[in-house]
Amino acid sequence: MSGYIPAKLKIMREEDSKLNVIVVGAGLGGLGAAISILLAGHDVLVLESASEIAEVGAGIQILPNSSRVLQSWGMRAALSLHATRPKQVNMRGWRGNLISSMNFQDSASNYPGTFYWDFHRASLHQCLLDRAIELGAAVQCNSRVVDVRICRDGERAWVVLEPGREIEADLVVGADGINSKLREVMLRREDPAIPTGDLAYRLLLSTSEMMKDPELASLVTDPQVNYWLGPDMHAVNYVLKGGKLFNMVLLVPDDTGASTLEGNVEEMRALFKDWDPRIPKLLSMCESVYKWRLCIRPGMDSWSHASGAFTLLGDAVHATLPYLASGAGMSLEDGAVLGECLSRITSKVSAEKQMALRVYEHCRKGRTEMVVQRGNLQQYLYHLHDGPEQEDRDRRMRMVPTPPREALAWRDPELAPKLLGYDHLKDDNHTFLHNSPPGAAEMLSHYSGQISHPVFAGNLA
Ligand SMILES: Cc1cc2nc3c(=O)[nH]c(=O)nc-3n(C[C@H](O)[C@H](O)[C@H](O)COP(=O)(O)OP(=O)(O)OC[C@H]3O[C@@H](n4cnc5c(N)ncnc54)[C@H](O)[C@@H]3O)c2cc1C
């Protein structure tokens, strides 16, 4: 079954139900939320602290669930120009022995209309930015948000920018990433991200050198995603930009105190010198590298302010280890669900926003916690030392059909349908209709303004 995921049409609204929404952070999550909220018929201003809208020079894997979201935003044609569609994923032992493979097309066919796509982050980011602007987003760089204030009746919020300027909104969405300031504003306390004990070396190689080596050329000419699993470390690589670039990520024990810093190439090469000879060869082609300390954000009790004028999404709430390649996917899904919930709004009153944010959180909380936890399990499974546990992991990966909690998680019969088959439209509708927080049914059948709600008075800061 091929399937087709229709693009959502923009809702046209009267002024009295059109929210002025400020999205803080123009990362993948923030831009995705902007698109989704614009499609719901509201106005969006995106505030970004950096001097220009840009992404790190690295690759990103987009799984079927997030390809569904992106297509529903009308981005299929634009993204297809930049996507690499790898044939399969190969899981290898650290010495290069193939443990097991999974064909991506077969897997995606379980979720009709979806794809496994690989992108250069800048391409994906640019497509999201273009779509947001096409739909009417205003985007301001050099705009670091340091605080959010809620007005006494709870109907509006102000973001406070670094030089003290304030901008008013009906709703503020904090999408400011793993080191989120807005999370701390919401919690009214400091709340640093939690180190995982791992860090990532991220490198991009030009494939022209690789093509001269017969052992490496096939990694380019036959695009596949490769994982090598070894004691305390693993390596991932895949092709980008129609075969022009080769993305490599090395996940190793954390030896640093800072979150991002220039890495030492010699140090990195030494860690992998005894691995599959293709890895030292690839690393010998690398001239400089960055290392990223990997942290997580376990969930929050509440993602939104009681007023209904301030909420959070993406890494700010639920940053995960990248071992399921799902962090950005969760941020995009957050934006998609938030937009769906806000599409039901029929006036600007607080009770409607509160209801929308309650349903949003209800849909997203358990799912994103599942991903963070599974990322932690993948860390354990990927980094086993040689021995009985590693042998058992490899044996389970070779079983047909594969058992629950196997290391190739995209095939795990318990996880995969939930992770990859997720449909944000169905989740949102289902939550409203069958599993909704009190009052959602009334809102669905055109909110009448009678739902009682606590009114928050006062500032956050
Ligand atoms: C090594 C690695 C590999 C990964 N691979 C994958 C993968 O293959 N697939 C996948 O789905 N995910 C992957 N991820 C996860 C993914 O990158 C993140 O989950 C995703 O980028 C989070 O998006 P975000 O918009 O929430 O945050 P971010 O992308 O961090 O964006 C936050 C934005 O907010 C801005 N900002 C910060 N503070 C402020 C402020 N006070 N005011 C205004 N603006 C502010 C920042 O400048 C930034 O632009 C990977 C992560 C890592 C580290």
PDBQT file of the ligand as one rigid body, heavy atoms in Angstrom, charges set to zero:
ROOT
HETATM    1  C1  LIG A 501      24.498  14.281  17.822  1.00  0.00    +0.000 C 
HETATM    2  C2  LIG A 501      23.022  14.458  17.657  1.00  0.00    +0.000 A 
HETATM    3  C3  LIG A 501      22.362  13.781  16.645  1.00  0.00    +0.000 A 
HETATM    4  C4  LIG A 501      20.974  13.901  16.501  1.00  0.00    +0.000 A 
HETATM    5  N1  LIG A 501      20.351  13.215  15.497  1.00  0.00    +0.000 NA
HETATM    6  C5  LIG A 501      19.013  13.298  15.379  1.00  0.00    +0.000 A 
HETATM    7  C6  LIG A 501      18.336  12.586  14.334  1.00  0.00    +0.000 A 
HETATM    8  O1  LIG A 501      18.973  11.930  13.502  1.00  0.00    +0.000 OA
HETATM    9  N2  LIG A 501      16.973  12.685  14.267  1.00  0.00    +0.000 N 
HETATM   10  C7  LIG A 501      16.247  13.427  15.160  1.00  0.00    +0.000 A 
HETATM   11  O2  LIG A 501      15.006  13.458  15.058  1.00  0.00    +0.000 OA
HETATM   12  N3  LIG A 501      16.861  14.115  16.149  1.00  0.00    +0.000 NA
HETATM   13  C8  LIG A 501      18.210  14.079  16.275  1.00  0.00    +0.000 A 
HETATM   14  N4  LIG A 501      18.838  14.801  17.255  1.00  0.00    +0.000 N 
HETATM   15  C9  LIG A 501      18.032  15.622  18.188  1.00  0.00    +0.000 C 
HETATM   16  C10 LIG A 501      17.649  16.976  17.578  1.00  0.00    +0.000 C 
HETATM   17  O3  LIG A 501      18.785  17.640  17.077  1.00  0.00    +0.000 OA
HETATM   18  C11 LIG A 501      16.969  17.852  18.614  1.00  0.00    +0.000 C 
HETATM   19  O4  LIG A 501      16.029  17.106  19.336  1.00  0.00    +0.000 OA
HETATM   20  C12 LIG A 501      16.254  19.025  17.948  1.00  0.00    +0.000 C 
HETATM   21  O5  LIG A 501      17.160  19.798  17.198  1.00  0.00    +0.000 OA
HETATM   22  C13 LIG A 501      15.575  19.894  19.011  1.00  0.00    +0.000 C 
HETATM   23  O6  LIG A 501      14.933  20.957  18.380  1.00  0.00    +0.000 OA
HETATM   24  P1  LIG A 501      14.463  22.207  19.237  1.00  0.00    +0.000 P 
HETATM   25  O7  LIG A 501      13.865  23.155  18.235  1.00  0.00    +0.000 OA
HETATM   26  O8  LIG A 501      13.651  21.772  20.391  1.00  0.00    +0.000 OA
HETATM   27  O9  LIG A 501      15.791  22.858  19.832  1.00  0.00    +0.000 OA
HETATM   28  P2  LIG A 501      17.003  23.534  19.074  1.00  0.00    +0.000 P 
HETATM   29  O10 LIG A 501      17.214  22.936  17.749  1.00  0.00    +0.000 OA
HETATM   30  O11 LIG A 501      18.151  23.538  20.030  1.00  0.00    +0.000 OA
HETATM   31  O12 LIG A 501      16.533  25.046  18.827  1.00  0.00    +0.000 OA
HETATM   32  C14 LIG A 501      16.462  25.984  19.853  1.00  0.00    +0.000 C 
HETATM   33  C15 LIG A 501      16.577  27.381  19.228  1.00  0.00    +0.000 C 
HETATM   34  O13 LIG A 501      16.292  28.357  20.215  1.00  0.00    +0.000 OA
HETATM   35  C16 LIG A 501      17.251  29.401  20.163  1.00  0.00    +0.000 C 
HETATM   36  N5  LIG A 501      17.303  29.991  21.504  1.00  0.00    +0.000 N 
HETATM   37  C17 LIG A 501      17.860  29.450  22.629  1.00  0.00    +0.000 A 
HETATM   38  N6  LIG A 501      17.644  30.240  23.691  1.00  0.00    +0.000 NA
HETATM   39  C18 LIG A 501      16.929  31.309  23.237  1.00  0.00    +0.000 A 
HETATM   40  C19 LIG A 501      16.388  32.473  23.884  1.00  0.00    +0.000 A 
HETATM   41  N7  LIG A 501      16.533  32.686  25.206  1.00  0.00    +0.000 N 
HETATM   42  N8  LIG A 501      15.720  33.374  23.128  1.00  0.00    +0.000 NA
HETATM   43  C20 LIG A 501      15.546  33.175  21.770  1.00  0.00    +0.000 A 
HETATM   44  N9  LIG A 501      16.042  32.075  21.128  1.00  0.00    +0.000 NA
HETATM   45  C21 LIG A 501      16.706  31.161  21.855  1.00  0.00    +0.000 A 
HETATM   46  C22 LIG A 501      18.526  28.691  19.745  1.00  0.00    +0.000 C 
HETATM   47  O14 LIG A 501      19.483  29.587  19.188  1.00  0.00    +0.000 OA
HETATM   48  C23 LIG A 501      17.978  27.682  18.722  1.00  0.00    +0.000 C 
HETATM   49  O15 LIG A 501      17.906  28.247  17.430  1.00  0.00    +0.000 OA
HETATM   50  C24 LIG A 501      20.233  14.714  17.401  1.00  0.00    +0.000 A 
HETATM   51  C25 LIG A 501      20.890  15.410  18.409  1.00  0.00    +0.000 A 
HETATM   52  C26 LIG A 501      22.272  15.297  18.542  1.00  0.00    +0.000 A 
HETATM   53  C27 LIG A 501      22.956  16.054  19.642  1.00  0.00    +0.000 C 
ENDROOT
TORSDOF 0
